[in-house]
Amino acid sequence: MMVPAKKFGLSGWGRVFIPAFCLCFLQLGSSWAGEKSSRPNILMIMSDDQGWGDTGYNGNREVQTPNLDRLAASGIRFDNGYVTAPQCIPSRAGLMLGRYQQRYGLECQPDEKYFGTYHLPKGVSTLPEELRKAGYRTGLVGKWHLGEPLESQPFRRGFEWCAYFRGGMGFQYATDGRHTMFRNERDEVIPVGPDEYLVEVFTRKALEFLDQKDDRPFFLNLSYYPPHWPMEAPARYLEK
């Protein structure tokens, strides 16, 4: 799906890519919106490495996705919308830039030699930067994975409020010192316990952002780790 940038007042920003099976693009009700505006609130939810067939509304009877199924039934489905790459970094880069990521050398996952140097291109506007120009407050919760250098962090690329992990991952719990990688827009560590499931941590931080008192419309990029490996989950889910 392509959403015209002019709909959101994004001058000169081309188009926005919306991966249909892993993103929800929603206008929320007045409880979070404050005064009604012609500019919609935007909550963009991303599930990591989720396949097209990994949802109930697409016919999967083993993977239970009741909330996604309800959204699909009550909203709009874009069955011919696709990510621009089947990998994390390239698809995220295309989404943030509104351009094909191959233009900037981000067409694949970097190997160890280049892992510390890849980043979003300088001088190229990002989706949150353009939304801020249009009067939005912008937030990122969860996974970033678009560069290790400080200048490539989300708080330098348009997100004014952050609760995020820089890298790709390999965990669903912030154990063994990993909690120090969970940071805010001032690059400060956000406390998180080793037994806290990151799905629930991210959801809590997203609600914290949404509950802030602000007259501006919001854009929140809520980026979860699951169902990306490793397959770790609390016992109450595993028991099912």
C-alpha positions in Angstrom: 0.0 0.0 0.0 1.2 3.5 -0.7 -0.3 6.4 1.5 0.0 9.8 -0.2 2.3 12.0 1.8 0.2 15.1 1.2 -2.6 13.5 3.3 -0.5 14.1 6.4 1.1 17.4 5.3 4.4 15.9 4.4 5.8 18.2 1.8 8.4 16.7 -0.5 8.4 13.3 1.2 7.2 11.1 -1.6 5.2 8.1 -0.2 5.0 6.0 2.9 5.4 2.2 2.6 3.0 0.2 4.8 3.8 -3.5 5.2 0.3 -5.0 5.4 0.9 -8.1 7.5 3.0 -6.5 10.3 1.8 -2.9 10.6 -1.4 -1.4 11.9 -2.1 2.2 10.7 -4.8 3.6 13.0 -6.7 6.8 13.8 -7.4 6.6 17.5 -10.4 7.9 19.4 -10.7 11.2 21.2 -9.5 9.7 24.5 -6.0 10.1 23.3 -6.5 12.7 20.7 -7.6 15.7 22.8 -9.4 18.1 20.6 -10.4 16.7 17.3 -8.1 17.6 14.4 -8.0 17.1 10.7 -4.7 15.4 11.3 -5.1 11.8 12.5 -3.3 10.3 15.4 -1.0 7.5 14.0 -0.1 4.3 15.9 2.1 2.1 13.8 2.6 -1.4 15.3 5.3 -3.6 13.9 5.7 -7.3 14.6 9.1 -8.6 13.8 9.5 -11.3 11.1 5.8 -12.2 11.1 4.8 -14.0 8.0 1.8 -13.4 5.8 0.3 -16.7 6.9 1.0 -16.3 10.6 -2.4 -14.8 11.4 -5.9 -16.2 12.0 -7.5 -13.8 9.6 -5.3 -15.2 6.8 -6.4 -18.8 7.6 -3.9 -20.0 10.2 -5.6 -22.2 12.7 -2.6 -22.9 14.9 -1.2 -19.4 15.5 -3.8 -17.5 17.6 -4.0 -13.8 16.8 -7.4 -12.7 18.1 -6.6 -8.9 18.4 -5.2 -8.8 14.9 -8.2 -10.7 13.6 -10.5 -8.1 15.2 -8.6 -5.3 13.6 -8.8 -7.0 10.2 -12.5 -7.5 10.6 -13.3 -4.0 11.7 -10.7 -2.0 9.7 -9.2 -2.1 6.2 -6.9 -4.9 4.9 -4.3 -4.2 2.3 -3.8 -7.7 0.9 -1.5 -6.5 -1.9 0.8 -4.4 0.4 4.3 -5.7 1.0 7.5 -4.8 2.7 10.3 -3.7 0.5 12.6 -6.4 1.8 12.3 -9.8 3.6 14.9 -8.6 6.2 14.8 -6.3 9.2 17.2 -3.5 8.5 16.3 -3.0 4.8 12.5 -3.0 5.4 12.8 -0.7 8.3 15.0 1.7 6.4 12.5 1.8 3.5 9.7 2.6 5.9 11.6 5.4 7.7 12.8 7.0 4.5 9.8 6.5 2.2 12.3 5.5 -0.5 13.8 2.2 -1.7 16.6 1.4 0.7 18.9 0.2 -2.1 19.5 3.8 -2.9 21.5 4.1 0.3 23.3 0.8 0.5 20.9 -0.7 3.0 19.7 -3.6 0.9 20.8 -6.4 3.2 21.7 -7.2 6.8 25.4 -6.1 7.5 27.9 -8.7 8.4 30.1 -8.3 11.5 32.7 -6.2 9.6 30.2 -3.4 8.9 27.7 -3.9 11.7 29.1 -1.0 13.7 29.1 1.5 10.8 25.7 1.1 9.0 23.2 3.9 9.5 20.5 5.9 7.8 21.9 8.3 5.3 22.6 11.9 6.3 20.7 14.7 4.7 17.7 12.4 3.9 14.5 13.3 5.7 12.7 10.6 7.7 9.0 9.9 8.3 9.1 11.2 12.0 11.1 14.3 10.9 8.5 15.2 8.4 5.6 14.5 10.8 7.3 16.8 13.4 7.3 19.5 10.7 3.6 18.9 10.3 3.0 19.5 14.0 3.1 16.0 15.4 4.7 14.7 18.6 6.7 11.6 17.7 7.6 8.6 19.8 9.4 5.3 19.3 9.0 2.2 21.6 10.9 -1.0 21.1 13.3 -2.1 18.4 15.3 0.4 16.3 18.0 -1.5 14.5 18.9 1.3 12.1 22.4 2.1 13.1 24.9 2.0 15.9 26.6 5.4 15.6 25.2 8.1 17.9 24.1 10.3 15.0 21.9 7.5 13.7 19.9 7.0 16.9 16.1 7.7 16.7 16.3 10.8 18.8 18.6 12.3 16.1 16.3 11.2 13.3 13.0 12.7 14.3 11.7 10.9 17.4 11.4 13.3 20.3 10.4 10.6 22.8 12.1 7.2 22.9 12.1 3.9 24.9 14.1 1.6 22.7 16.8 -0.9 22.1 19.4 0.0 19.5 20.3 -3.4 18.0 18.6 -6.3 16.4 18.4 -8.6 19.4 18.5 -12.3 20.3 16.4 -12.1 23.4 12.9 -11.4 24.8 14.0 -10.7 28.3 16.5 -8.0 29.4 18.8 -10.4 31.2 22.6 -10.5 31.7 23.1 -6.8 31.6 21.0 -6.3 28.5 18.8 -3.8 30.4 21.5 -1.2 29.9 20.6 -1.2 26.2 17.1 0.0 26.9 17.4 3.8 26.5 15.4 7.0 26.2 15.7 10.1 24.0 18.5 11.5 26.3 20.5 8.2 25.8 19.9 7.3 29.4 19.2 3.8 30.7 15.5 3.0 31.4 15.2 0.5 34.3 13.7 -2.8 33.4 13.8 -6.0 35.5 15.5 -9.2 34.2 12.2 -11.2 34.6 10.1 -8.6 32.7 8.8 -9.8 29.3 9.7 -7.2 26.8 6.4 -7.4 25.0 4.8 -6.2 28.2 7.5 -3.6 28.9 7.1 -2.1 25.4 3.3 -2.0 25.8 3.6 -0.2 29.1 5.9 2.4 27.7 3.6 2.9 24.7 0.7 3.6 27.0 2.9 6.0 28.9 3.5 8.0 25.7 -0.1 7.9 24.6 -1.3 9.1 28.1 0.9 12.2 27.9 -1.1 15.5 27.9 -0.3 17.3 24.7 -2.5 19.2 22.2 -0.6 18.0 19.2 -1.6 14.9 17.2 0.8 11.9 17.8 2.8 9.5 15.8 4.0 6.4 17.7 6.1 3.7 16.2 5.6 0.6 18.4 8.1 -2.0 17.3 7.9 -5.4 19.1 10.6 -8.2 18.9 8.3 -11.2 18.6 7.7 -13.4 16.7 11.4 -13.0 15.9 13.6 -15.7 17.5 14.4 -16.8 20.2 11.0 -18.3 21.0 10.9 -17.1 24.6 7.7 -16.3 26.4 6.2 -16.4 30.0 4.9 -19.7 31.3 1.3 -18.6 31.0 1.7 -18.4 27.2 3.8 -21.6 26.9 1.2 -23.6 28.8 -1.3 -23.1 25.9 
